[in-house]
Amino acid sequence: MFFDKVLVANRGEIACRVLRTCRDLGLATVAVYSDADADAPHVAAADEAVRLGPAPPAESYLKVAAVIEAARRTGAQAIHPGYGFLAENAAFVEACEAAGLVFIGPRAETVRAMGDKASARRLMAERGVPVVPGYDGEDQRDETLMAAALTVGYPLLVKASAGGGGKGMNVVRRPEDLGDALAQARRLAKAAFGDDRLILEKYVALPRHVEVQILGDRHGQVVHVFERECSVQRRFQKIIEESPSPALDDALRARLCEAGVTAGQALGYQGAGTVEFILDATGAFYFLEVNTRLQVEHPVTEAITGLDLVAWQIKVACGGRLPPQDAIARKGHAMECRLYAEDPGGGFLPATGRLLEWAPPEGPGVRVDAGVVEGSEVGIHYDPLLAKLITHGPDRDTALWRMLGALRRLGCQGVTTNRDFLVAVLRHPAFRAGTYTTHFIPDHLGGWAPQVRPAILGRRAVAATLFEVLAGQGRGPVPGLRPGWRNNPFGPEQREWLVGEQRLRIPYRATDGAGGFEVILDGRALAARAHREGDRGLALELSGVTRRFVVVVDGNRRLVRDADGQSVLVAAPRFPEAEAIDDMGGCVAPMPGKVVRVLVAPEQTVAKGQALVILEAMKMEQMLQAPHAGTVTDVRCEEGAQVDAGAVLVVVEAEAE
């Protein structure tokens, strides 16, 4: 089964990742893209590229016929699906086979069996793999599910039978909340997977999420490639993974990995897959699901084993044989952090914008898998994952130190990201001790908000000020005149910056023509010396300590980065701005998105916190609520409409006091 040209039916960092291995193997490559991705890095990384359609996935990346036609037009003989989109779509696997194309992944019947979580639970239970107590029956009536919930017991999980990635999943703690949870889960499952069937599972107390990487070939062999710990999650989606798991000793690891192989053998598994388990505080573990594809976190396994899992996917698809289990060894410890365009301080809402700086870190044991470059637009149509940072070392401490250093050196400005939140996780004592569970974020970092010490923010304001002053040298009416020169005895020049609601005033005067200044910071006069380093760099000596900054100019904004993080400083206007018209009680879209449901009508009375609109963007639903009790006076949106961030959707007139 020979092929030498592969079409990658995906986008972003996974498309770039797969294309890299194909290139290393000497294979010719084809990328596909939507209109929004015409200039994306994965398109530039391929030998050929074919447009699929408009930006929405349903009109481009999810169009099976268009992907098959792209392979036909370019002469590709095989298709790698990456993860997401069509990766776990059995009909797509069958369409590839019908077109004479090799699908680089498991067989259609395997994908179909594991895509239905209810049937997957039943199969694993038959083979002796422990499963979480729950309900996975065909009767999907509300009354049946509610009766089953009483048997399962509260708290419980409502999950989409065809789902993954936490979509359509809810924790329900009281019987009176189950009805709403079922309705929301069905709606999300239908939108994401085209299948609104649900299952119920007992909610395991203090759980850890541990998964086993498996590989299977076409000769009946299934091996494990050890485990990964994936318990640091938000919205049931992983953000940090590591291997080996701090929760396992050698005996428990052996039992868990053996269960993963048993699951693979039950399926006659071919290719790379992941068997996911929940581990409780006693060391008991329960089957969750099999992901019949490559995982986002696969580089962690590659780091500790030296294997290229994409290369093995390709070799298996060509009929190659896997190495025996005892030939697969692990060495050291690895971690992965997912860098998302999102606002952790604002409920992890996805963020959009343009990357004005992208400078991935380098160094020993550091790897970056990215799907963006400087200038990339981060829009509303796709998952907000920008890149993955992977570190490896001889032990966990080394991997952790290297990850903190990589995040510190990362240059990523222009779009709000979770970088500072990842640092907060890594520095937390529970994470450092390896004792965390899937409750880690709500238990330890719930309500987290970015905080910058005043001294650090002050230095950044000085850096932004002097960067601007040095940029203006020689541009005045008198060539060679030093910045801030005055021919009168009045006070120094000054610059004002806004950081959120905070105003920073930086008075300064030049003391010589060689980068010397006196600045006033927190009422103290300080000697400073500044030198530009390239277009964006600034070396600033302040109070005898030299620090380096990167300053990105974006209109009236200065994006300032140093070793402690980054801040956005906005130049304060010289004159007060005209007062903006305020929609009293306006329900405002926090991000661009699609209106899924409008839950109120004009003249309707609402209570404070009552749901008004459900908005969907970047695979996430956001429920917008009434800011106060009152009467709806205007509804400015309709279901199915695309809205911009900041758009007023519903106006609620407050009750008279």
N, C-alpha and C positions, 0 to 999 in steps of 0.2 A: 504494500500500500504506500506508494511513493507520491510525495507532493513537494513542490519547491516554491510555491507562492501561497501566502496566507493573507486572507482578509480579516481585519480586526473589527468586529461589529460592536464597537464601543467608543468612548471618548475619554477625555481627561487623563488623570494620572495612570489608570489601569491600561488604557490604550497605549500610552507612551511606554509603560513597563513591558507590555507584551511585544511591542514593536522592537524594543531594545534586544530582547532575547532572540527574536526572529533574525534580526540583523547579525547578532553574534553567531548564529548557526548558519548564516549564509543564505537565508531564505529571502525571496522577494516579498514585498509587503504592499498591502492596499489598505488605505484608511477610508472611512466613510464619515460624513459630517452633515450637520444641519446648517441652515443659513446663519445661525448665531455662532457657529464654530468654523466659519470659512477660513479664518486666520489663526485657528487654534494650534498649539504645539504638536498635537498628535497628527494633524494633517501634514505639517512640515516634516515630521519624522518618517513618513512613509514614502515609498517609491512612487506610488500612485494614489489618487484620492477621488472619490465619487460623492457628489452631492445627493443626499437622500430626500430633503424637503425642508419645510419651514422649521422654526425653532421648537415648537412643542413636540415632545417625544413621540406622541401618538401619530404625528405627521412626518416623523423622520426615523429616529433610532428604533422605534417599535414596529416599523412597517416591514414585515417579513418579506413580502414580495420585492420591495425595493432593495433590501440587503442581498437577497438571492440574485436579483438582476445585476447589482453592482459586481458580484463575484463573476457572473457570466460575462459581463462586458470586459472585465480586466483579465480574464483567464485564471483567476484564483481557483485553486483546487481544494482549499480547506478554509474553514472559518473558525476563528477563536472568538468566543463571546465575551471575554473578560468577566466582570460581575455586574449585576444589575441588568436593566433592560431585558434582553432576550436570553440571558444566560441560563435561566431555569425555566424555559418555556419549551415543553415537550413538543408542541406543534412546530416550533422552529427547528428543533432537531430533526423531526420527520421531514420537514420541507427541505432541509439541507440534503438529507439522504435521497429524497426523491429527485433532487436536482443533480445527483451524482457528486455531491460535495462531502468532504470529510468534516464532521463536526468534532472539534477538539474539546472533548468532554465526555461525560457518561452517555449511555444509551437512552433513548427516548422513554422507555418503560421505567428506567431508574428515576429519571427526572420527574416523570408523572407520579410515580409512587411516593416519592419524598416531597413533592410539591403539595401533596395533600397531607397535612400534618395529622389528621385523624387516622388515615390508613397507615401512616408511618408509625404512629404510636402502637397500633394493633400489631403490625408486623414485628416490631422490636420486642413487644411483650411475648409474642409467640416464640421468639428465638432466645428468650431468657435475659434480654437486656432490660434493666430496671427502668420503669417509666413512672412519671409523677401521677398520682391518683387524679382522676378527672372524668370528664364526659366528652366522647368523640363520636356520638351517634349521628345518624342521618336525620332524625327528627329535629328540625331547627325552629319549631314554634317557641315563642317566648315562654309559654306556660311550661313546656317541657324543660327548657333550659333553666327556668327558675326553680322547678322541682329538683332537677339534677344538682343545682347549686347548693341546695340544702343538704344533700347527701355528701357532696364534696366538702362542704364547710367553708366558712369565711375566715380570713380573707382568701380570695381566689383571683385567678387571672382569666380574663376574657381574651382570646387570641383568634386571629384569622386563620382558618384551616389552610388556606393557600398562601399564607403570608410569610413575611420575614422582615428583618431589620427593625422590628418593633412597631411596624405599621399595623394599626388596628388592634393594638394590645392595651389593655387597661387593667389596673388593679382595682378590685371592688371589695370594699371592707364591710358593707352593710347591705342587707337584702333590698332596702328601699332605693339603693343607687344602681341596682342591676339593670333595670329597664333602660335608663339613659345610656349606660355603658354598652348595652347590646346594640342600641340604635347607632351610636357613634362608631362602634367597631364594624358593624355591617356597612355603614356608609364608606368608611375608610378602606375596608377590604374590597368593596366593589370598585372603588375608584382606582386602587393601586393594583389589584390582581384580577379584576373582572369576576370575582367569586366572593359572595358574601356569607359563606358558611363559617360557623364559629365552633371553637372548642373551649371547654372550661378545664382549668387545671388548679389543683391545690397550690396556694402560694406558699413556697418554702421559706421558713424564717431564716434570717441571716445567711442567705445563699451566696455561693461563689459560682461564677460562670467560667467553666473550664472546658476546653474543646480539644479534640484529638484530630490531628491532620492525618488523613489516610491517602494512600495511592493504590490503585488497582490496575493491572494490565489485562490484556486480552487473552492471557493464558491461564487465568484463574487465580493468580497470586494477588493477595492484598497485604500491604504492610502499613504500619503506622510510622509517622515521622514525629513522634513525641507530642506533647501537649502545649497549649497556650492558655495563659490566664487572661481573662477578658472581663473582669468584674467592675472596672471603672467605666460607668455608663451614665449617659443622660438620655432621657426619653427612651430607655431600653436600647440605646445604640451605643456601641463601644467607642471610647475615645483614647484609651491607653491599653496596650496589651504587652505581655511579657512572657518569656519562656526561659527556664522552667518555671512552673507555678510555685510560688512560695508556700502554697497550702499543702503540697504533696510530699510525702516521703517516698522512698523507692518502692515499698510494697504497694501503697495506694496507687502510685503512678503505673505500676505494672498491671494492676487490675483494671484501671481506667483505660489504658491503651489497648488491653486485650478486649475490652468491651467495644472499643471503637473498631477494631479489626473484625469482631463478630458481626457488627452492624454492616460493615462493608461486604463481608462474605455473604450475608443474607441477601444482599442486593446484587451479587455478582458484579461488584463495582469496578468501573473502568475510568481511569483518569484521576484527577485530584479532587478530593472532597473533604468535608469537615463534619465530624460527629460531635454535636454540642451536648454538654451535660450541665446539670445543676448539682453542686456539691453542698451538702449541709454541714452544720457545725460538728456533727458526729463522724464525718468521713463517709457517710452514705452518699451515693450519687445516683442521678436519675436522667434518663434520656430526654432530650429536648427535641432535637431535629437533626436532619442531615442536610447540609448545604451542598448541593450537587454542582459545585463550581469552585473556582479559586476564591479565597477570602481576602478581604482588604488587608488583613494582618499577616498574610503569608510571608512577608519579608523577615518576620521574627524567626520563623522556622528556618528560612534560608540562612540566616545569620549564624544560628547555632549548629547547623549541620553542614554548611558549605554546598548544599544542593541548590540547583536552579529548578524550582517547581514548574515554571512555565516550560522549560526545556523538557522536563519529564512528561508533562502533558502532551507535548508534541511527539516525543518518542513513543509514548504509549499509543497515540493515535496512528502512528505509522506501523504499529505491530511490535514494537520493541518490548523487551523483557525488563522488569524491575530488578534491582539488586535484592539479594536475600535480606531478611530482617536483621540478621546479625552484622551485616555490612554497613548499616546505618547507625552512625554514632553522633552524639552531640558534644559540643565543647563550649564552655563559657555560658554567658547569660546575655540576653538581648531584650530590648524594649522598643516599642513603637508608640509614637504620639501622632494622632490625627489632627492636622491643622485645618480647621473649618473657618469659613467666612460666616461668623455668627457672633452674637452679643451675649456672652455668658451672664453679664450683669443685667440683661433685659430678658431673662427667661430663655436664653439660648435661641432667640429669634434669628433666622438667617439674615445675612447682610449682603448687600449688593454694592457695586461700584467698580472702579478701575484700579488695578494694582499699579501704583506710582513708583514703588520700589519692590524689586524681588531679587534678593541676594541670598541664596541658600548657603548654609554653613558647610565647611569642609573640615577634615581632620581625621585622625586615626579612629577606626571603628564607627565612623559616621556615614550614613547613607540617606539620601533624600530622593524619594519618588514623587515627582511633581507633575501636575497637568497644566501648569500656568507658566507664563514668562512675564517680565515687566511689560506693562501695558495691557495685559489681559483684562477683558471685561468679565466681571462676575455678575451673571444675570439671574433671573427668577425661575428659569425653566428646569434647572438641573440640581442635583445634590450639591450642597455647598462645600464639599471636600476639596481643598486646594492642593494639599500635599501630605505626605507622611514622612516623618523623621524617624529613622531607625538607628539605634546605637547598639554596639556589641562590645563586650569586654570579658576578661577572664572570670569575673564574678559580678554579682548584682550591684555592688557599690560602684564599681567602675562603669558599668553600663548606665547607672543612674547619674553619676557625675558627668559622663559624656553627653547624656541627654540634656541636662541642665545647661551645659556649655553650648550645645548646639542651638537650643532655644534662645540663649542669650545672644549668640552671634547672628541669628536669623534676621535678615532684612526683609520685612513684609509690611509695607505701608500703603495706605490709600483705601483699604477695606478693613472694617472691624473684624478681628479674628479672636480666637480663643487662646492665643499664645500665653498671655499672662495667667489665664486660668490653669493651663497645663502646668505652668511653673508652680502655681499654688498647690496643685495636687501632688506633684513630685516632692515638694518640700514638706508636706504634711507628715507628722509623726506616724500616723496609722499606715500611710503608704510606705514610708521608709521602713517600717517594721514588717511590712508584708502581711498585715493582719486585716486588711480591708475586705469588704463584701460588696455586693451590688448596691447596697444602701449607702456606700461611701459618700457620694456627693450630697444627697439630702441630709445625711447625718452630720457631716463635717463641713460642707461648703455651701449649704443651703443659704440663699440670700447673699451669696458672694458678690462683691462689687469691686471693680478695680480701684486701688488706692495708691496714690503716689505721694511719697513723703514730701513735705514742703521744700526741703533743701534740694531734693532732686529736681522737682518742678522748677524751682528758681534757677538752677543751673541751666536747664533746658531753655528757659526764657532768655537768659543771658546769651546762650549759644545762638538762638534764633535772631536775637538783636544784633550781635556782632557779625554773624554770618551776613546779614543784610547790609550792615555798615561797610564791611570789607568788599562786598559785591559792588557797592557804589563808588569805590575809590576811583578817582580819575575821571568820573563821569560828570562832575560838576562844571560850572562855567569857567573855573580857573584850574587848568591842568596841574596835577600834582598836589593840590590842596588836600590836606589830611582830613579824614572824616571827622565831623563834629566841630570843626574849627569855627570859632566865633570871633568877631572883631570888637566885642563889647564884653563887659564884665558880668553879664547875666548868667543864670544857671545853666546846667548841662542840658544836652539834648535828652530826649526820653522816648521810649517806645512802650506802647501798651498792648497787652495780649489778653485774650479771653480763652480760658480753658473751662468749658461748661459755663457755670455761673460765676466762676472765679475770675477776678481781674488782676493781672500782674503788671506792675509799672516798673520799667527798668530805665532809670536815668543813667547816662554815661557821658564821658568826655574822653577824647583821645589825648594821651600824654606824650606820644611821639609819633613819628610816621612809620614805625616798624611794627605795628600791631599791638602797641601798648595802650591800655585804657584804664580808666578808673570807672567802676560801676558801683551803683548803690543797690544793695540787695538786702531786704529786710531791715532797712534803716542804717545799714553799715556800709561804709565806703571800702571797697576792695580793689586791690590791684589785679588787673587781668592782662593776659597776653593771648592773642588769637591769631591763628594762621589758617588760611584756606588750604585744603588738601584735595585737589581735583575739583570737579564741578559741585560735589555735594558734601565733601568732608570738611570738618573743622576741628583743629586741635586747640583746645581752650585750657589755658593755665589759670586757675583761680585759687587763691589762698595757698599757693605753693604746690598745688596738685594739678597735673595735666591729665585731661580726659579727652576722649575723641567722640565726636558726634557726627551723625549723618543728618543733613537737613534737606528735605525735599520741599520745593516751592510749588504750591498749587493755588493759584489765584491769591486770595487773601489769607490762605492757610499756610502754616509751616509745620510739616511733619518732622518731628525731631526724635531721633533714636540714639540711645547710648547703651552702655553695658547693662543698665538696670531696666531697660524697657523702652517705651516710646510714648509720646504725647502729641496731640494735635493742638496747636496754638493758632488762634484766629486773630488777625490784626484788628484791634479795636477801632471802630470808625471814629473819625475826628469830630463828627457832628452826630447828634442823636438821630436815629432813624425814625421815620414816620411810624406812628403806632399802627400795627397790623389789625385788621378786622378780625375779631375773635368770635367764632361760632360757640355760643354758650352751650356747654354740655356736649360739644361735638364728639362723636365716636369716630376717631381718626385711624386710618389704615397705618399700622406701624411699619409696613413694608409693602413693596409692590406685590400684587397677587391676584387671585381669582376669587370672586365672591361665590361661595358654595351655597350658603343659605342666608336669607333675610328673615329674621325671626319676629319682627315687629312691623306695625303699620302706623301711619299717621293717626294722631289723636288717641293712641293707645297709652294707658298708664303703665309705667314700669317702676320696679323697685331698684334701689342701688345695687349694682352687681349683676343685674339680670342680663342674660345673654341677648345681644342685639343682632350680631352678624357673625357668621363663620367664614373666615378667610383662609385660603389655601395658597401656599407658596413654597417652592423648593421641597416638596414632599412632606409638608408639615401643615397641620390645621391649627389655626389660632382663633380662639373664641373671644370676640370683642364685647365688652360689658358696659352697662350704663354707669357713668361716673357718679350719678346721684339719682335719687328718686325724682320722678316728674312725669311729664307728658311728652310723647314723641311728636314733634312739630314738623319734621321733615325727614323723609327717607330719600337719600341721594344716590342710591345704587340699586342694582337689580341682580338677581341670581345669574351666574354665568359671565358677568362682566369682569374685565380686567381693570384694576385700579392702581393708581400710583401711590407710593409712600406719601403720607401726609394728606391724602384726600379725605375730606369729611364725608362719612358714609351715612350717619344718622345724627340728627340734632334732637337733644332732649332738653326741654325747658324745665328748670328746677322748680320744685314745689315752693310756693310762697311760704316764707317763715312767719 
